[in-house]
Amino acid sequence: MTPRVWAIHDQIQMISGEGFQSCKLGPDFVGAPDGSEIRVLHALNGGGLSECTLRVSGVSSAIAHKTVEEIWFITHGAGQIWRMLDNMEEITDLEPGVSLTIPLGTHFQFRNTGDVPLRFVISTMPQWPGNEEAIQVEGMWAVSSKHQQ
């Protein structure tokens, strides 16, 4: 049984399946509010798992989440992420094997600094409720003029 994913007006909506879930990552993706591509893998009541891709030279929009937290694991490419929460702020280099967290309320933005697409796995808790979850904030870098659609 595979999870059902509906892309409606560029919104990511995950529908939880009942029982066991398994699938193979396919070519279909939906546009995320930050300009990256999202391929939803699975969703359960407590959260979801997806793969994110940012094109070569891509710079995401800076956002914060209203209700979800995330854990990222970088699998391909090179880049950087800027994160700011309260009085903490840092830029972290991204490369395969790096893992990081996006706590609730964190302002963040990421960019691809390599010559191949930047890819990472995202665990979202709780489940992604839709694009209204993302709040645009002021970021560290100028956003790419060409977001992935």
N, C-alpha and C positions, 0 to 999 in steps of 0.2 A: 504494500500500500504506500503510495507516495503522497506527500503533502500537497494540498491544492494552493496555488498562489494566483491571485488575481491582480493584474495591474490595471487600475481604473484611474484615469486622469493623473498619471504619474504617481499614484499612491501605491505603497506596498502594503498589502493586506495578507496576513498569514492565517490560514484556517487549520486548526489542530485536527489531526487525524486521530482516530481511536485505535487502540491496539499498537502493534509494532509498525515502525516506519523504516523504509530503506529506499534508497534511490541512487542514481548515478548523476553526477553533476552534468547538466546539459548546457546548451548554448544560450538559452533564454535568460534574460535579465530584465530588471526594471530600473529606471532611473531613480536614484536616491535624492533627497532634498539638498544634499551637499554637492551634487554633480557627478558622483561616482556611479558605478554599476553595481547592483546587488543581485546575487543569485541565491535565492532562499533554498536551504537544504532541508531543514526540518523545523517544526514548531510543536511544542507541548504547552500545557497550561502555564508552566513556570518560566518559559523562555523560548528562544529560538536560536538557530544556528544558520549562518549564511557565509557566502564568500563575497568579498568586496574587491573590485578592480578599479584602479585609477590609471588612465592612459598616460603614455609617455608625455612628460612636461606638464601634466595636469596639476592643478591646484584646486582643492575643494573650497567650497564656501565654508566660512566659519559658522559653527552652530553650537547649541547647547540642547540637551534633552530635558523635557519636562518631568518624565516619570521613569525612564529606563536607565540602566547602567549597562556597560559593555566590557567585555574582555576581548582583546585582539591578539592574534598570533600571525606574524608575518611569514608568508610562505614563498614569496617570489618578488624580485626586484629590489629597489632601493628608494628611500625617501626620508621624510622627516614629518614629525607631528609636533604641533604646538598645543600645549594644554595649560589652562589657567583655572584655578579654583580658589576662591577667597584670596589669600595673600601668597599663594604658591603659583609659580609659573615656570615652565621649562619647555625646551625643545629637545626631542629625543630622536636620534637617528634610527631609521627603520631598515632592517635587513632580515633575511630568512633566519628564523630562530628567536627573534625578539618577541616578547609577550608584554602586554601593557594593559592598564585598566583605564576606563573612562567613568569615574564615579558620577553619581547624579549631580547635575548642575554644572559640570565642567564645561567651560568654553574650549572648543578644540577646532583645529584645522590641520589638514595634512596635504603633503605635496609629493609628487614623484620626481626624484632627482636622478633617476637612472635612465638607461636606454632601452628598457623593456617595461611592460606594464607592471605596476605595483599591485600585488595581490595579498590578501590576508583573510583569515577566518575570523568571524565575529560571533561571539555568544552574547545574546541580548536578553536581559532579565529585567522585568518580566517580558512577555512577548511584545514585539513591535506593534503599537496600536494604529499606526498610519502616519502619513507625512505631517500631520498637524502636531506630531510629537516634537519635531525639530524647530527650534527658535533661531532665527538668524541673529548673529552677534558680530561685533567688530573683530576682525582677525589680525593675524601677523603678516600675511602675504596677500598680494593682489590676486584675485581669483582669475583662473584661466578664462580667456575670452570665449573658448569653445568647450562647454561642458558636454559630457557624453549624454546622449539622449537615447 
